[in-house]
Amino acid sequence: MSFEKEYKDPETVVVQNADNVFRSDVDTSGIDERKLMRRIDWHVVPWLAVLYLLNFLDRGNIGNAKLYHMTDDLHITDKQYLVALTVFFFPYSLFEPPSNLALKKLRPSLWLSFIMLVWGITMTLHGVITNYAGLVGLRVLLGLAEAGLYPGIVFYLSCWYKRNELGTRVGVFFSSATIAGAFSGLLAAAIQNMDGVGGKPGWAWIFILEGLVTVICAIASFFILSDFPDTAKFLNETERVWVVRRLQADMKFSAGGETFKMKYVWQSLADVKTWLAMGIYMGFDGPLFAFSLFTPTIINQLGFEATAANLLSVPVYAWACIMTVVIGFLGDRVKTRAWINLGLFGSGLVGYIILICSTNPSLSYFAVYLAASSIYPTIREFAWVSSNVEGSYKRSAVLGMAIGWGNLNGAVSSNVYRAVDKPWYRLGHGIVLAYIGIGWLCSLGYYFYLRRENAARERGERDEVIDGVDNKRAQEKNGHFESVEAAKSEKGDLWSGFRYSL
């Protein structure tokens, strides 16, 4: 048996084996790549952006509602409010890994639509609660329902796009989170004018109206959302085959389908990259939740009234949206994700150092912009981590664990901005600063680990023994396989021919 490997670029490495081409009976030579990819983009990305906009809007609107006397009407203290924020994160984090496996086992259009319907109903019920117990119960249920969307979309995108295409798409989809941040301020300022309608306060209408919109979109999502490439209904058979072959040529060998085995979960647990990824996600997820939940409050305590604080958060999120898209595009073009990552975390460190030291409202407001331009664009790390894990089930498990651990830290960061620390909140800013420092260090460690592994593979230190292939560098400890395809399928990103993207 003969085979060849082309190591032109770790992002676009192509592995050819004429004996094992997916659906070799199908001729895909007539496919117009640019035209088809544009059609895929329009079918996949925009609706995901809408879903995540609603997800982020529904998760964070409690911060807007608080400014319109929600805590007073429910007769809850500042400590009880923080507890209500905290309990959201436990089911939200713990349910993410199994949710990703369920997404792979079921259909995205079915699973994502279902969990969206549940959280939409839960959000609507926030508008009818009358006490602390009701708020806590609904926040737990909301965390359980929303858990699957965030990691599910990231995994879903990784099943459609090549590694050097993910950053831009993730940036575009996640920019909806920044739009949600801006939109929530405008929406809350408008909806609170319904105060007294139907005997309900303005903050209750924020929950009710936004929740009903989510319910409607959840029902529509069942019909709009496409499934995986090999079954997508908007593609014909030839196009589906072309997409799968394209992904397999980009080191996504499992694109043609994969059977679940428990070993994929154990592989992800034993992989050093998983634990470093968890540290990276911790480094921006903790600050992300703190920022999204408390930005209106922080601005309010700088001397601005409730509605003004909500409105002043709008340009902050607009700037974050621009930066998220630009950095995502830049990461895919220059292919230096590690250094961009370190630069983003570095700018976040500067922003929070200013927030800790400043006693000037204008300077602090500027630092909020700097923090936003660091925290939100860092979401493109999903593309970096996901592109370095092969095997669809292993990738779903790694993303679920990394994102779940990152989100669990929201339970900490949602408690760091205490009323007793206003107006400058130095304790909260200091803790967020520590999170960003952890993200910076783990990003650096991730980069050096990937570079070392690529170098070891170039030297042949990871070569497997392949029947019928004369390779003097092959070692039994790296595995013994009957063919190259068997080695790729069994080892995934641990295969000697796999090159990590830096």
N, C-alpha and C positions, 0 to 999 in steps of 0.2 A: 504494500500500500504506500502511496506517496501523498504527501501533503505539503503545502507551503504556507508560511506566515509572512505577512507584510507588517513591519513595525514602523510605519511612516509617522504616525502620530498617535499617542495614547487615546485621543478623543475619537479618532476615525479609523482605528486599526481594523483591518479586514481579514477574516479567516476564511479561506476557500477550501472546500473539499467537494470535489465534483461528485463523489459517491453519496453525498448526503445533503442534497438541496431540497428545501421544503417544497412539496408539491411540484416535483420536477416535470410533471406532465403539462404544467400551465406555462404558456408563453407570456411573459410580462414586458417584452421589448417595446411594445407600443405605448407604454405609460409615460405621460408627461409629468415628471416629478414636481416641478414648480406648481403646476396647476392643481395636481392632486393634493399636495401638502397645504396649499391655500384652502382647498375645500375642507380638508381635515381640521385645519385651524378654526374655520368658521363653525364647524359642527361640534367641536370639542371644547375650546377655550372659553368663548363668551358665556355660555350657560354656567360653566363652573365658576366663573367670576361672579355671576349673579347669585349663585348658591352661597358662595363664601361671603359676599357682601351681606346677605341676610344673616348668615351665621355670626359674623362679627358684630353686626348691628344689634342682634338679639342678645348676644352675650354681654355687650358693654353698655346697653342703654340704661342699666340700673344706675350708672354713674350720672347720667343726665337727669334721671327721675329724682335722684337724691337732692339735687339742687332745688327742686320744686316741692320740698317739704314731705317727701315720702316717709322719711324716718319719723317725723313728728306725727303724721297721721296714723302710722302703725304703732306708735308709742314704743319705739325701740331705741336703745342707746347706741353710741358709736361703736362700742365693743360688740354688741349684737349684730350690727350692720356688717362689721368685719367678719364675724363668724358666718353670716349668710353668704358673703363673698367666698369664703374659704371652702365651705362644704361643696361648692360647685366643682372644685378641682379634683377631689378624690375619685368620684366615678368617671369624671372626664378623662383622667389619666389612666386609670386601671382598665377601662373598657376599650382603649384604643388598639392594643395589639390583637385581641380577639375580634374586634370589629373589622380590622384589615383582612384577617383570614376569612371572615364571613363574606366580605366584599369579593374576594377572589373566588370563593366557593359558589356564591350566588351571582347575580347580575348587578352591575353598578346601578342600572336604571331602577332596579327593584329595591336594593338595600339602601342606597342614598336617599331615594324618595321616601322610604318608610321612616327612617330616622328623622328626616326633615319634617314630616307630618307630625311626629310625636313632639318635637321641640316647638313647632309652631303652636300647637294646642297648649303646651305648657306655658309658652310665653304669653299667650292670650289670657290665661288664668291668672297671671301675675296682676292683672288689672282688677281682679275681683277679691283679692285677699284682704283680710282685715286685721291680721295679727302676725306676730313674729314666727309662730310655728308654721303658718301657711307659707311664709316667705322661704324659710329654710327647706321645707319639703319640696317646694317647686324648684329651688335652686339645685337640689340633689338630682331631681328628675331631668332638669335641663342639662346638667352636666353629663348624665348618662346618655341622653339623646344626641347631644351635639358632638360627643366624643369621636364618632366615626367619620365625620366629614373631613376634618383637617388632614389626617394621615391618609384617608381614603383617596382624596383628590390628588395628593402628591404621588401615591402609588399608581393611581390610574393614569396620570400623565406620563409616568415613566414607562408605561406599557404601550404608549403611542409614539414616543419621540426618541430620537437618538440622543446620546449623552451630550453632544455639543449643541443640542437644540433645546434642552430642558430649561436652562437658565432664563431665557427670554420668555418662554411660556409661563414658567412659575412666577416670574416677575409681573407679567400682565395679569395673571389670575389673582396674585396676592395684592396687587395694587387696589383691588376692590376693598381690601381691609382698610386701606387709608381713606378711600372714598367713603366707606362706612363711617369712619371716624369723623370726617368732615360733615357728611350727610346727617349723622346722628345729632350733631349740634344744631344744625339748621332745622331738622325735623322736630326735635324736642322743643325748640323755641317757638315753632309754629303750633304744634299740637297742644302745648300747655295753655293756649288760648281757649281751649275747650273746657277749661276748668268750670265745673258746675253743671255741665251738660249731662243729663241723665242722672244727676245726683252724684256724679263721680268727680274726683279731683283731676287736675290736668295730668299729673304723673301717671294715673291709672290709664288714661287714654293713650299715652305713649306706648304702654305695653300692649293694650288691646289692639290698636290699629296695626302696629308693626307685627304682632303675632298673626293676625288674620291674613296679612300679605304673605307671610311665610307659608301658611296653610295652603293658600291658593297656588303658590309656586311649587309646593311639594307635589300637589296633584298633577300639575302641568309637567313636572320633571319626569314623571313616570313615562310620559310619551315623548319627551324631548331628548332626554339624555341617551347617548349612544353607549353600547357595551364595548367589549374588547375588540381589537382589530380583526381577529380571526372570525368574529361573528357579527361585526357591525353591519347594520341593515342599509346604511346610506352608501356603502361600498359594494361594488359587484365582486364576483368571485376572483377575477384577475387582479383587481385592486387590493383585495384582502391578502392574496398571496404575495403581492409585491411589497406590501407594508411589513408582513411577517419576515420575508427574506431580508428586507432592509434592516430591520431590528436585529436579526440574527447575525448579520454581517458586522454589526456594531457591538458585538460581544453579548447580545441579549439572546442567548441560545434557547431560552425557555419561551420565547415569543410565540412559538408554534403550539404551545400547550404544555402543561406540566401537571403531573399527579401529585397530590399532597402526600408528604411523608413527614413524620415527626422529626426526622433527622435534620430537616431544614431549620426547625426551631432551635435544635441543639447547636447546629452550626453557627447560627447567629449569636447565640449566647457565648460560644467559645471564641468568637472573633474579636480581636483587640479593637478593630475599627468600630464595632458596635458601641463599646464603652467610651471611646473617644468621641464618637458622634453624640452620645448622650450628654457628654460634657459641653459640646458645642451648642446643642439645642437648649441645654440648661442656661447657657450664657446669653441667649437672646430671648428665650421664651419667658423667663422670669421678668426681665425688663419690659417685654412686650405687654404682658398683662398688667403690670403696674402702670405703664404709660397709658394704656387704653382705658383703664378703670378710673384713673385719678387725674388725667390731664385737665378736665374741666374744674376739678376741685383745686388743683395747684394754681391754675390761673385765677380762679375766684379768690383765693387767699392772698394773691398778689395785689389785691385791691379792686378787683372788678366784680360787678354784680353778676347774679346767676345767668341771666340771658346774655350779657356781654361776655361772660366767661365761655359759655357754649359757642357763641359766635366767633370769639377769638381763637378757638381751637380749630376752626375751619381752615384758615390758611396754613396752619401747622401740618394738618393732614394732607392738604393739597401739595405742599412741598414734599412730604414723605412719599406721596404717590408718584410724583415726577422722578424722584431719586430711585425708587424701587424699579421702575421700568428701565431707566437709563442704566443702572448698575446690572440688571439682569441681561440687557442687550450687550453691554460691554463685556460681561463675563463669558458669554458665548463666543464673542468675536476674538478677544485677545487670549482666551484660554489660560488665564492665570488666576483661577478662582481662589487659590490659597492666599495670594498676596492682596487681592481685593478684600477678602474676608478679614485679614489682619488689619487692613487699613480702616475698614468699617468699624470693627471693634475698637480700634485706636481712637477714632473720632468720637465714639460713644464715651470712652474714658474721659476725653477732654470735656465733653458736654456736661457730664455729671460732676466733674471736679469743679467746673464753674458754678453749677447749681448749689454745690455744698458751700462754696466760699462766698457766693454773691449775696449782697443785701440790697441790691438794686433791682427793682421790678423789671425794668427794661432789659438789663443784662440777663436776668433769669429767663425772661421770655425768649431772648435770642438763644439761650442755651437749650431751651425746649426744642427749638428748630434743629439744633445740632444733634440732640438726642434722637429726634424723629428720623433724621436723615441717616442715622447709624442703625437704629433698631429695625426699621421696616425693610430696608434693602437687604439685610442679612438673611432674609427668608430664602434667598437664592441658594443658601446652603443645602436646601433640599435637593437641588440638582446635583450638587457636588457629592453628597452622601449617597444618593440613590444611584448615580452613575458608577459608583465604585462597589456596588453589590450586584452580583449576578445570581439568577434564580428567582423567579417571580414570587414564590412563597417565602424564600429567605429574605428577599427585599421587602416584602410586606411586613415580615416579622421585625426586621431591623428598624424600619421606619416607624412601626407601631411602638416599639420599645423606646427608641430615641425621642420621638415626639411625645410619647406618654410620660417619660421621665421629665422632659422639658416642661410639659404642662403641669406636672405635679408641683413644680416649683412656683406655679401661680398661687398655690395655697400659702406660700410664704410671702411672695411679693404683694399679695392682696391685703396683707396685714401690716405692711411696713409704713404706710402713710397714716399715722395716728393723728387724731384731732389735737392731742396735747402738744404735738410738734409743730403746729402751724405758727406762722405762715411760711417758714422756710423749709420745713420737713427735712432737716439734714440727716436724721437717722435713716429715713426712707431712701434718700439719694445715696447715702453711703452703702447701703445694702445692695442697691441696684448696681452701683459701681463695682462691688465685689463680684456680682454675677457676670458683668461684662469682662472683668479680668479673667475669670474662669474660662469664658468662651474664647478669649484671645489665646490663652495658654493651650487649651485643647485643640484649637485650630492649628497652632504651630506644631504640636505633637502629631496630629493627623497628617499634616503635610510631610514631615520628616519620615514617618512610618511608611507612607505610600512611596516616597522617593527611594527609600531603602529597599522596599520590596521590588520595585521596578528594576533597580540595579541588580538585585540578586537573580532575578529572572533572566536578565540580559546575559549574566555570567553563566547561566545554565544550572544554577544551584537548586532550582525547583523543578527540573525536568523529570517527568514520569517515564517509567518503562512502558513502551508501547509495542505490542506484538507486531513483528514484521518491520520494525523501524530500527535502523542501526544508529544509535545515539550514544556516544561514549560518555556523555555527561549525565545520562539518565541514572537515577538512583531508586532502588526499591522502596526506600523510606518515603518517597514522594508518591508512591502508588504504582500499581501494575494494572494496565488496562489493555483490552483487546483491540482498541482503536482510539484514534484521537477524539472522535465524537463521543465515545464512552467516557473519556477523561473529562471533556468539557461538560458533559451532562452531569457527571458525578461530583465534580469539584467546583463548578461555577467560577466565581472570581478567584478561587484558589488555584485554578489551572495555570500551568506555567506559561501559557500563551496569552493570558489575560494581562493587559496593561492598565494600571490605574491612572485616572486623569488627575492632574495636579492643580 
